[in-house]
Amino acid sequence: MVSNDFTLRLENRFFQILPGQVLRVRPHDKVMLEMRLDGTTHIRFKGAYLRFRALTERPRPNHPPDQKLL
């Protein structure tokens, strides 16, 4: 399932879906993550393959830190 930040997780590996896809992908959409015998990874959604990049670490939230009021 696609997270709110357009990432996927499988076995502690993270993948970022890139913008500008053929199909519109939204958070919580179900996609198929294919791990092929030749070692390649592919992400499929409604019959189309999506462009993505593998992330080296867990994505961090990109909201600003809380600020203390004086």
C-alpha positions, -999 to 999 in steps of 0.1 A, spaced: 0 0 0 13 35 -9 20 57 21 11 94 24 46 103 13 44 80 -18 67 54 -3 65 16 -1 80 -7 24 89 -44 19 111 -64 42 127 -32 56 135 -19 21 119 14 11 109 26 -24 99 61 -34 73 64 -63 85 92 -86 62 120 -98 49 122 -134 35 87 -137 13 74 -166 -15 67 -140 -25 88 -110 -13 71 -79 -27 82 -45 -19 74 -9 -34 41 2 -36 27 -33 -26 -9 -35 3 -17 -59 22 -48 -68 58 -49 -59 76 -75 -80 109 -90 -70 121 -110 -100 144 -139 -102 170 -119 -120 172 -96 -89 154 -66 -103 125 -49 -86 94 -35 -104 62 -17 -91 30 -23 -110 -3 -4 -107 -34 -12 -127 -13 -30 -154 13 -2 -158 48 -2 -144 57 28 -122 90 47 -121 106 46 -86 138 48 -68 151 27 -39 158 45 -7 189 38 14 172 46 47 137 50 62 120 82 49 117 109 76 86 131 80 90 164 63 70 186 86 87 214 105 97 208 141 75 221 168 85 256 180 82 266 216 61 297 223 78 323 246 
